[in-house]
């Protein structure tokens, strides 16, 4: 049974990735920690060729990205070419926009739009990868959860998922159950953690919150999910995203003990 490859979702460190010099410096920082795999998200306007050069200098590979939905729809060919340059064949979306949520007709419209560019991705050996938050677990106007509707009404060969275990848990669902439901359609799982403080959700360093990350890790290993990426949207310890990343990375090394 292969262990998942552990890495870092650069959205966590987005403030340090807005130009080429900073991008190099943050990858060097991660490389010193032993990180070899990252997800690209919310970095600055750095050309794909420059990204690739910096990635190679730091011994990094990209397992998946997050890109704006508008680019999938209106800039498909260039988006595909950019991903070929950085040698990444999983193209991700961080979330469906408000106009694609809550009602069945809205979600049908989202699926229709994905289907418009999915053949081009498929022809190039690529997949579309959808990252969940908690709203996908709310009932739509037909009583069905959006996440279940997406699972049932999209092409398993090209429509994949990036399950975020903290958002699933926060939505009141079982992350392990949903990892199993998504079997065969997950290349990357996001490990995130949170607590409830004064009635509000606060993200936290991995292993310090409410999510059973050990159980999630074992499920990823059992299901053959290739990658686990640490992600933290905010609420970093001492307000320091680099410190939060280091502490969470150290925790991740204990998951297979």
N, C-alpha and C positions, 0 to 999 in steps of 0.2 A: 504494500500500500504506500503510494508516494505521498510525501508530506507536501502541503501547499507551500509555495514560495511566498515569503513575506516581503512586504515593501511599504512604500509611503505614497499616499495620495498628495500630490503637490498643492492641492487646494488648501491644505492645512498651512502651507508655507507660502501662500500666494504673494504676500507682501514682500517676499525676498526673491521673487521671480519675474520682475517687471522689465528687466532689460538683460542683455546677453551676459554682461559681467556678473550681475547678481545671480543669474541662473547658474552660471559656472560655479560661483562661490557656494551656493546652497547645495548643489550636487556634490561638490568636494566635501562639504560638511557631512552630508549623508554617507558618502563613500567612506569617510574616516570612521563612521559608526558601523560599517559593514553592510550598508544597504547597497543592493545591486539592481533593484527593480523599482520603478516608479510608475505612477499614473500622472499624466499631464492634464492639468485643469487650471484655468484662470491665470495662466502665465501671460506676460506681456507680449507685444507684437514682435516676436522673434521669428525670423524666417526659418522654415523647416530645415533647410540645409545647415543653418547655424545651430539649430537645436541638435541636429544629428552629430555635428562636430563636437559640441560640448558634451553630449551624452557619451560619445565614444571616448573622449578624453578622460571621463570619470568612470568608465567601465559600467555604464548604466544602460538598461533596456527599458522600453516602455510597453506595458502590458495592455493598456487601454487609455483612452482620452475622454474628456468631456468637451463637447463643442456645441455652439448655439444651434438651435433647431433651424433657424433661418438659413444657415450654411448647408445643412443637409438638403433643404428644399431648393435652394437657389444657387448653390455653389458646389454642387455634388462632385463634378469632375476634379476641380482643384482640391477639394477636401480629400478625395481619394488619393490623388498624387502626393499631397503633403504627408499622408499616413504611410505611403510606400517609402518615402524618403526617410522617415524615422523608424521604418520597419515595424509598424504597428498595424494590426489587422482587426482590431476591435475598436469601433468608434462609439463613444458613449454620449448619452444625453443626461444632464443632471436632473431634469424634471420636466414634465409636460406643463405648458403654460396654462394660465387660468382658463383660457377659452377651450381647453381640452379636458376639463375636469368635471366631476360631480354628476353630469347627466350622460345617459347612454349615448345620445346623439353626438355629444361633444367628444366622447371617447371614440366613437365610430369615425368621426372626422379625423382624429389623431391617427388612428390605425390606417385610414385611407391615405393620409399624407405619408406615413412611413412606407406604405406599400408602393408609393410613387417613386421612391428612390431605392428601395430595397433590392430590386433586380440589379442595379448598377453595383451595389456593394457585393452582392452575391457573385456576380460575374468576376469580381476582383478578389475573391476569396475572403471577403470581409463580412463582419456582422455588425448589426445595430444593437447597442447595449443600453438598456433603460435602468436608470438609478431611481430607486423609490425614496419617498419621504413618508409621512404618516397619512397624507390625504388620500392616497390610493387604497387605504384600508377602510375608509368611510363608505357607507352604502350609497350607491347612486340612486337615481330616481326610480330605477327598476328593482331596487332592493339588493342588487349584487355589488360586491366590492369591485372597484376598478381593477385592482391587482389581479383578481381572479378572472375578470373579463379579459384582460390582456393576455393572461396565460392561455385562455381557452380560444381566443380569436385572432391569434397572430401566428406567423410561420415559425415553427421551432428551429428551422435551419438558419434563419437570418435575424429573427427577433429574439435577442437574449436579454438577460437581466444582470444588474449589479445590485444584489440585495444588500441593504444597509441594516445591520442587525439591531442597531440602536433605534432607528426609526420604526422598524417592525415591532420591537418590544414596546416602545412608547405608544404605538397605535393600539396596544392591547392584544397583539397577536404573538405567536410563538416563532421566534426566528428559525429554530431547527425545523419546525414543521414546514415553513416556507422554503427553506433551503431544499428540503426533500421534494416539495411540489415543483420546484424549478430544476430538478435533476436533468442534467444534460444541456441546460441552457444558461449555465453560469461559468464564465471564465474567471471573474474577479468578484470577490466578496469584500464588502467594506466592514471593517471592525471599528466601531465607535462605541462610546460609553456615555452614560449620563446619570445624573441624580435629580431628585426633586427637592429644591430648597425654597422654603417660604412659598410653597405652592407653584413654583415655576421650574420648568425644565432647564437644567444647566448641564452642558457637556463637561466631561472631565477626562483626566488621564485614564488610559485603558487599565482595567482591573480595579478601579476605585469606585465604580458605579453599580448600577442595577442589573446590567446585562451579564448573563452567564456565558462569558467568552470562551471558557474551556469547553463547554458543551457545543458551542458554535464551531470551535476549531475541530473538535472530533467529528462533527457532522461534515465539515468541509473535507476533511481527510477521507472519511468513509465514502463520500459522494464523488471523490476525485476532482474537486474544484481546484484548479491549478494555482490561483493566486489569492492572497489575502492582503489587502491594503489598509493601513491605518489612516483614518481620516478624522479630523476634529474641526468643526466649522468655526468655533470660537470658544470663549470661556476658558482660555488656556491658563494653566497654573502660573501664578504671578504675572499674568498677562503676556507670557513669553511663549510664542508658538514653537520656537526651537527647543526650549526646555521641555515643553509638553511632548514634542516629538521624540526626544531622546528618552524620556521616561517611559513613554508608551512603547517605543522600540525595545527597550530593555524588558518590559513586561512580555512582549510578544515572544521573546526568546525562551520564556518559561512554559509556553503553552503545550509543548510536546513532552514535558517532564513526566 
